[in-house]
Amino acid sequence: VYSQSIVNASFETGDLSGWKFSKSAPAAHATDAGFTASVKTYTGAGYVAQLVNTGSGVWAQLGQRVPYKTADTLAYLKLTARVKISDTAEGSAGIAVRMLNGTKSVGFFEQTLTGDGEWNTVTIDFLANYKVDSLAVFCWIKGHGTASFDSLQLQKGTTMQVEQSTVARVYLDTALNIIERNALYKDSVDFPAILDYARLLAANARQPSDCYASVSYVLTALEDGHSHFYTAGQAKFMTRKQDEKMELPSGKRIGEDIGYLKIPKCMALSSELEKMYADSLLSVIRKTDSKKIKGWIVDARDNTGGNAYPMILGLGPILGNGIFERTVRKGVVIDSLDYRDGIVRSKDSIVSRSAVPYKLYHPSAKVAVLFNGMTASSGESVVLAFKGRPGSKSFGQPSYGLTTGNGDFTLADGAILIICTGKQADRFGIQYGGKLIPDQIVTDSDQTAADEVAAAATSWLRGR
């Protein structure tokens, strides 16, 4: 990879050829974000690119994607640019690079310059591995001011200047140790090599946020499909009281003798939304239940997961009391889910509670559980909860295959590690870890408006 890989790296075409300009939306009640991008002549430097903000916008950037290919397992790379920021006391500017595998980000690095009105050389040293197939390069500005850019170079380096701070090292060590102690599939990958690469990625980390790319890389490299990472900002956003609309459970009666419940995914992480979801499901059950109801359909098709606790709490009156699910790691039970009289417990801790528990007219009524290939993660937990329940049978297609249990671990700055810690097991201790297979496979034809899966479940519930 060399500087000529960046198209129009010094803007000597006199325009922004090869670069894409993007900017944030204007602030509320403003008509324009205030950002402009252009190429200007500059004494002694030929042409330079300029990003200017005089309005209400937060950021703007010029970016382009550079193809990358190497036979090396690891390669040291260096991105440099000449940058000047002026006309501001509050803004900042800099360069950034995002490593990509297809459309997936596998690392992000940036360097920031505050305004002093002088030209400065800004450098990013980073590591790319053989899985990286392109590099997205950016020149950016945040806040009011004028940022000028020139002479971008992307080239191979020979060494990296290591300046990792003690704070960053302790943060990274803590995160990696938690992953190593808890990850179910760490022995299925080259985990020591993964850790080595993660430490190299964070070689110049100065603060916890500089370690995010390394931590995210390790969780992705486990390749279990379930482990992931929330930065401190993402975690704060997801656990706040959310205002956006969330699909809630719904239901109806099929004839007078069958209650039908649609169980959508539950992405609630705030206590308010958890309560909203569970209360909604319990309300639907109360309204649908009657002395004539002889069976229930629990439809978990297309339920891609999220938070299982509100789903289980809402379904508790139909599910019944008892331990119905366990998480097992190397033969040891590390977690269990239990419902009893309006309370859901994980091990011995209460994780969800109903203010007014409900009891069905017929608690032992038959239950048909529906699922398909889009039923995943916590959606599969709903299906698994009914496995082995007397008078229950499942219908549909094999599930997605994320029947593993996750543990969440909060780091010092509020970031959260979600780690696949064990395989899920049903109430009899049978372990899964992959797809769930319905008791009766039913194909729902796209050629008709009829719901063949629900029809098969209804027929079974009515004893036909």
C-alpha distance (Angstrom), angle and dihedral (degrees) to the residues before:
residue distance angle dihedral
V1 . . .
Y2 3.80 . .
S3 3.79 137.5 .
Q4 3.80 93.0 -93.7
S5 3.82 87.6 64.8
I6 3.81 86.4 75.5
V7 3.77 107.4 77.8
N8 3.81 113.4 -128.7
A9 3.82 90.1 -2.8
S10 3.82 93.9 171.3
F11 3.82 96.3 32.4
E12 3.81 90.8 -121.9
T13 3.80 90.6 147.2
G14 3.79 85.2 75.7
D15 3.80 91.5 -122.4
L16 3.82 141.4 61.7
S17 3.81 96.3 -90.2
G18 3.80 110.5 159.1
W19 3.80 93.8 18.2
K20 3.80 129.8 100.4
F21 3.80 118.6 -146.3
S22 3.82 118.2 -147.3
K23 3.78 133.5 165.7
S24 3.79 143.1 179.4
A25 3.78 121.4 -93.6
P26 3.82 118.4 -96.1
A27 3.77 118.3 -91.5
A28 3.79 120.2 -96.2
H29 3.82 113.7 -64.5
A30 3.84 91.3 10.4
T31 3.78 122.0 117.7
D32 3.81 98.7 -154.1
A33 3.80 134.8 30.7
G34 3.81 87.6 -140.9
F35 3.82 98.0 -132.1
T36 3.79 124.8 135.0
A37 3.80 131.4 177.6
S38 3.79 125.5 -157.4
V39 3.79 145.8 143.5
K40 3.80 117.5 -111.6
T41 3.78 134.7 -172.6
Y42 3.77 112.8 -112.5
T43 3.79 127.6 -167.3
G44 3.78 110.7 -105.0
A45 3.79 93.7 0.5
G46 3.78 104.2 67.6
Y47 3.78 104.8 -143.1
V48 3.82 129.3 0.4
A49 3.80 132.2 -176.4
Q50 3.79 117.9 -119.7
L51 3.78 131.7 -160.5
V52 3.80 113.1 -166.9
N53 3.80 129.6 -173.6
T54 3.78 121.9 -171.0
G55 3.80 97.7 149.2
S56 3.80 141.5 58.6
G57 3.80 100.9 -69.2
V58 3.80 122.2 120.1
W59 3.81 103.1 -147.6
A60 3.79 145.1 -4.1
Q61 3.78 133.1 -172.5
L62 3.78 147.3 -176.6
G63 3.78 113.8 -140.2
Q64 3.76 144.0 170.9
R65 3.79 136.6 178.6
V66 3.80 117.3 -121.3
P67 3.84 120.6 -160.5
Y68 3.80 112.8 -123.2
K69 3.78 132.8 -169.9
T70 3.78 131.6 165.0
A71 3.77 137.0 166.0
D72 3.80 89.8 -149.4
T73 3.79 119.0 103.4
L74 3.80 87.5 -138.6
A75 3.80 129.0 11.8
Y76 3.79 129.7 -169.7
L77 3.80 110.7 -134.3
K78 3.77 133.3 -175.7
L79 3.81 129.2 -157.2
T80 3.79 116.1 -167.5
A81 3.79 134.8 174.3
R82 3.77 141.0 167.7
V83 3.82 108.4 -115.3
K84 3.79 134.0 -179.0
I85 3.80 126.8 180.0
S86 3.79 122.8 -170.7
D87 3.81 144.8 154.9
T88 3.78 92.9 53.9
A89 3.77 143.1 84.5
E90 3.79 95.6 -169.7
G91 3.79 109.3 35.1
S92 3.79 130.4 89.6
A93 3.78 137.3 -160.6
G94 3.75 138.2 -172.0
I95 3.77 148.8 132.8
A96 3.79 131.4 -81.6
V97 3.79 140.2 -174.9
R98 3.80 129.5 -157.0
M99 3.82 120.3 -161.8
L100 3.80 113.3 -140.9
N101 3.79 137.5 -165.1
G102 3.79 101.4 -166.4
T103 3.79 102.6 -47.9
K104 3.80 93.7 -27.5
S105 3.80 119.9 104.9
V106 3.81 113.4 -132.0
G107 3.80 98.5 173.2
F108 3.81 142.4 -1.5
F109 3.81 129.6 -159.2
E110 3.79 133.2 174.8
Q111 3.78 141.7 173.1
T112 3.79 123.7 -150.3
L113 3.80 132.0 -149.7
T114 3.79 124.7 -168.4
G115 3.78 121.5 -148.8
D116 3.79 121.0 -79.9
G117 3.81 99.1 139.5
E118 3.81 93.3 -116.6
W119 3.78 133.2 107.9
N120 3.81 112.8 -103.6
T121 3.79 133.0 -177.9
V122 3.80 109.6 -124.4
T123 3.82 119.3 -163.0
I124 3.80 135.5 -169.3
D125 3.82 118.1 -167.5
F126 3.79 113.7 -165.8
L127 3.79 144.7 154.0
A128 3.80 126.2 -118.0
N129 3.79 124.0 -170.1
Y130 3.79 131.0 -152.3
K131 3.82 92.7 -90.1
V132 3.82 92.8 65.5
D133 3.81 110.4 98.7
S134 3.81 100.9 173.0
L135 3.78 142.5 13.7
A136 3.80 124.1 -141.2
V137 3.82 109.6 -148.1
F138 3.81 121.8 -161.3
C139 3.82 140.5 -171.5
W140 3.79 109.4 -163.6
I141 3.80 146.5 176.9
K142 3.80 130.7 -161.6
G143 3.79 123.9 -165.3
H144 3.80 128.6 -0.2
G145 3.77 121.5 -29.0
T146 3.79 145.0 64.9
A147 3.80 122.9 -73.1
S148 3.80 121.6 -168.5
F149 3.82 124.3 -163.6
D150 3.79 133.3 -168.0
S151 3.82 144.0 157.6
L152 3.80 101.5 23.5
Q153 3.79 113.6 -171.1
L154 3.79 130.2 -173.9
Q155 3.77 111.8 -171.4
K156 3.76 145.8 145.8
G157 3.77 117.2 -86.3
T158 3.78 130.1 -158.0
T159 3.79 101.6 -147.4
M160 3.76 138.5 8.1
Q161 3.76 124.7 -130.0
V162 3.79 103.4 -122.7
E163 3.79 113.4 -147.0
Q164 3.79 103.3 152.7
S165 3.79 112.1 163.0
T166 3.80 123.7 -132.2
V167 3.81 90.3 -116.6
A168 3.81 91.5 54.5
R169 3.81 93.3 44.5
V170 3.82 93.0 51.9
Y171 3.81 91.0 46.4
L172 3.81 93.1 50.0
D173 3.81 93.7 44.2
T174 3.80 90.4 51.1
A175 3.80 93.1 51.0
L176 3.80 94.7 45.1
N177 3.81 92.3 47.2
I178 3.81 90.8 52.3
I179 3.80 90.6 50.8
E180 3.80 92.8 46.7
R181 3.82 92.7 50.5
N182 3.79 96.0 46.8
A183 3.82 111.6 27.4
L184 3.80 111.2 113.5
Y185 3.78 97.1 -154.8
K186 3.82 102.1 37.4
D187 3.81 90.1 113.9
S188 3.81 90.5 54.7
V189 3.82 92.8 65.2
D190 3.81 135.2 44.5
F191 3.78 91.1 -89.2
P192 3.84 97.9 170.6
A193 3.82 89.4 54.6
I194 3.80 90.3 47.3
L195 3.81 90.5 52.7
D196 3.81 91.5 48.1
Y197 3.79 91.1 53.2
A198 3.81 92.0 45.9
R199 3.81 90.9 54.1
L200 3.79 90.8 49.1
L201 3.80 90.5 50.8
A202 3.81 89.2 56.6
A203 3.81 96.0 41.1
N204 3.81 92.0 119.0
A205 3.81 97.5 35.9
R206 3.79 113.5 141.2
Q207 3.81 100.7 175.4
P208 3.84 137.4 19.6
S209 3.81 94.2 -93.8
D210 3.82 89.3 58.8
C211 3.83 87.0 64.9
Y212 3.81 95.8 55.5
A213 3.81 94.8 93.9
S214 3.82 90.6 52.0
V215 3.80 94.7 48.6
S216 3.80 92.6 45.3
Y217 3.80 90.0 48.5
V218 3.83 92.5 55.2
L219 3.80 93.8 49.8
T220 3.80 91.0 47.9
A221 3.80 92.2 46.2
L222 3.82 90.3 59.2
E223 3.82 84.4 72.9
D224 3.80 93.4 -154.9
G225 3.81 92.3 129.8
H226 3.79 91.7 -131.2
S227 3.82 109.8 66.2
H228 3.80 116.6 89.8
F229 3.79 143.7 152.9
Y230 3.80 134.8 -119.5
T231 3.79 116.3 -160.7
A232 3.80 117.5 -137.4
G233 3.80 89.9 -98.8
Q234 3.80 93.4 48.8
A235 3.81 91.9 46.9
K236 3.80 91.7 50.9
F237 3.79 90.8 49.1
M238 3.81 94.0 48.8
T239 3.80 97.0 46.7
R240 3.79 97.2 46.5
K241 3.79 122.6 98.7
Q242 3.77 99.7 -80.3
D243 3.78 124.6 -147.0
E244 3.79 100.3 -170.8
K245 3.78 118.8 108.4
M246 3.79 117.9 -95.3
E247 3.78 124.7 -163.5
L248 3.79 108.1 -112.0
P249 3.81 130.3 -156.1
S250 3.78 117.0 -87.0
G251 3.78 135.7 -170.2
K252 3.77 149.4 177.1
R253 3.78 142.9 179.8
I254 3.77 120.7 -95.8
G255 3.76 100.4 -148.9
E256 3.78 110.3 -39.7
D257 3.79 98.2 -61.6
I258 3.83 108.1 55.1
G259 3.79 130.6 61.3
Y260 3.81 116.7 -151.7
L261 3.84 121.8 -157.4
K262 3.80 126.0 -173.5
I263 3.83 110.3 -154.0
P264 3.83 111.2 -163.7
K265 3.79 125.9 -172.1
C266 3.80 116.0 -75.9
M267 3.81 114.5 -142.7
A268 3.82 92.9 172.2
L269 3.80 115.8 134.4
S270 3.79 96.9 157.8
S271 3.80 117.7 83.7
E272 3.81 89.9 -125.1
L273 3.80 93.9 58.2
E274 3.81 92.9 41.5
K275 3.80 89.0 55.9
M276 3.81 92.0 44.9
Y277 3.81 92.2 54.0
A278 3.83 96.1 45.0
D279 3.82 94.0 43.4
S280 3.80 90.3 49.3
L281 3.81 92.0 52.8
L282 3.80 92.7 46.8
S283 3.80 90.2 48.7
V284 3.81 91.0 52.4
I285 3.81 90.5 50.5
R286 3.83 92.2 49.4
K287 3.81 91.8 50.5
T288 3.81 93.9 45.0
D289 3.81 99.1 43.4
S290 3.80 120.9 92.8
K291 3.79 140.3 151.1
K292 3.81 88.6 -93.3
I293 3.83 95.7 56.6
K294 3.80 107.6 109.8
G295 3.81 98.5 170.5
W296 3.80 146.6 8.3
I297 3.79 135.4 -134.9
V298 3.81 113.4 -148.8
D299 3.81 105.3 -165.2
A300 3.82 111.5 -160.4
R301 3.80 95.4 160.7
D302 3.83 112.7 139.1
N303 3.81 90.6 9.4
T304 3.80 100.2 142.7
G305 3.80 94.5 -174.9
G306 3.77 135.0 -117.5
N307 3.79 119.6 155.6
A308 3.81 112.5 9.2
Y309 3.80 97.9 -171.2
P310 3.85 98.6 75.8
M311 3.82 89.9 45.6
I312 3.80 92.7 52.1
L313 3.81 93.4 43.5
G314 3.80 91.1 52.2
L315 3.81 92.7 46.8
G316 3.81 92.9 45.0
P317 3.84 96.6 103.5
I318 3.83 89.5 56.8
L319 3.79 96.4 36.3
G320 3.80 94.1 51.8
N321 3.80 131.7 -148.1
G322 3.79 123.5 -47.8
I323 3.80 146.2 63.1
F324 3.79 106.7 -56.3
E325 3.81 104.7 166.5
R326 3.80 139.8 32.4
T327 3.80 136.7 -174.6
V328 3.80 113.6 -136.5
R329 3.80 127.6 -166.1
K330 3.80 119.2 -174.4
G331 3.78 91.3 -22.2
V332 3.81 95.0 -48.8
V333 3.82 122.7 111.4
I334 3.81 105.6 -128.0
D335 3.81 99.0 170.2
S336 3.79 141.5 11.1
L337 3.80 136.9 -170.4
D338 3.78 120.2 -138.6
Y339 3.81 132.4 179.0
R340 3.78 120.8 -162.0
D341 3.81 128.0 163.1
G342 3.80 98.1 -32.4
I343 3.81 97.8 -34.3
V344 3.82 128.5 104.4
R345 3.80 116.8 -159.3
S346 3.78 131.1 -168.5
K347 3.80 103.2 -154.9
D348 3.81 100.4 -41.3
S349 3.80 97.5 -29.9
I350 3.80 122.7 100.0
V351 3.81 107.8 -125.2
S352 3.81 100.5 169.0
R353 3.79 135.3 14.1
S354 3.80 137.0 -174.3
A355 3.80 117.3 -139.5
V356 3.82 91.7 -149.0
P357 3.84 112.7 25.6
Y358 3.80 116.0 -151.6
K359 3.80 128.6 -141.1
L360 3.81 121.1 -156.2
Y361 3.78 122.5 -125.2
H362 3.82 85.6 -123.5
P363 3.85 109.2 25.0
S364 3.82 91.9 179.4
A365 3.81 95.1 53.7
K366 3.80 116.6 138.9
V367 3.82 117.4 -94.9
A368 3.81 128.4 -153.2
V369 3.82 114.2 -162.5
L370 3.81 118.4 -157.7
F371 3.81 124.5 -159.8
N372 3.80 141.8 153.7
G373 3.80 143.5 -175.9
M374 3.81 91.7 -66.0
T375 3.80 93.0 56.5
A376 3.80 102.6 105.0
S377 3.79 145.4 160.6
S378 3.82 109.0 -19.4
G379 3.80 88.1 11.2
E380 3.80 86.5 61.3
S381 3.82 88.5 48.3
V382 3.81 88.0 61.8
V383 3.80 90.2 52.8
L384 3.80 92.3 45.0
A385 3.81 91.6 50.7
F386 3.82 90.1 65.5
K387 3.81 95.3 46.1
G388 3.78 106.8 114.4
R389 3.80 94.8 10.4
P390 3.83 106.4 137.3
G391 3.79 112.0 -104.6
S392 3.82 95.3 18.3
K393 3.80 130.1 125.2
S394 3.81 133.1 171.5
F395 3.81 129.7 -136.7
G396 3.80 136.2 -172.8
Q397 3.81 134.6 44.1
P398 3.85 133.9 -31.0
S399 3.81 112.9 -75.1
Y400 3.81 128.0 -115.1
G401 3.81 95.1 -93.6
L402 3.83 110.1 -117.4
T403 3.80 97.3 125.2
T404 3.78 93.4 146.8
G405 3.77 129.5 113.3
N406 3.80 122.6 -117.6
G407 3.77 129.6 -150.4
D408 3.80 122.2 -157.1
F409 3.80 121.3 -143.2
T410 3.81 123.0 -173.6
L411 3.80 118.4 -145.4
A412 3.80 126.8 -147.1
D413 3.82 95.1 -90.5
G414 3.81 94.5 46.4
A415 3.81 97.5 -97.0
I416 3.81 113.5 139.3
L417 3.80 130.6 -137.2
I418 3.81 113.7 -152.6
I419 3.80 105.4 -162.7
C420 3.79 129.5 -176.0
T421 3.81 99.1 -126.8
G422 3.81 106.0 170.1
K423 3.78 150.1 -13.5
Q424 3.77 120.0 -84.1
A425 3.78 118.5 -115.8
D426 3.80 130.0 -167.5
R427 3.80 126.9 -123.7
F428 3.82 90.2 -80.1
G429 3.80 93.3 53.0
I430 3.81 96.2 -106.9
Q431 3.82 107.1 150.9
Y432 3.80 124.9 -139.3
G433 3.82 125.6 171.9
G434 3.80 94.8 166.9
K435 3.79 139.6 46.5
L436 3.81 122.7 -21.1
I437 3.80 114.7 -132.9
P438 3.82 117.7 -146.0
D439 3.80 119.3 -124.6
Q440 3.79 88.0 -123.3
I441 3.80 118.6 28.4
V442 3.79 110.6 -144.7
T443 3.80 125.7 178.3
D444 3.79 114.6 -143.9
S445 3.80 104.2 -145.2
D446 3.80 119.0 -136.6
Q447 3.79 89.1 -152.5
T448 3.80 95.3 75.0
A449 3.78 136.9 43.5
A450 3.80 90.6 -130.3
D451 3.81 119.5 107.7
E452 3.81 100.8 -131.2
V453 3.82 93.6 -177.9
A454 3.81 94.3 53.5
A455 3.81 89.3 42.9
A456 3.82 91.5 55.1
A457 3.81 90.4 48.3
T458 3.80 92.0 48.3
S459 3.79 91.5 50.2
W460 3.81 91.3 51.8
L461 3.80 93.2 47.2
R462 3.80 89.8 52.9
G463 3.79 91.5 49.5
R464 3.78 97.0 -114.4
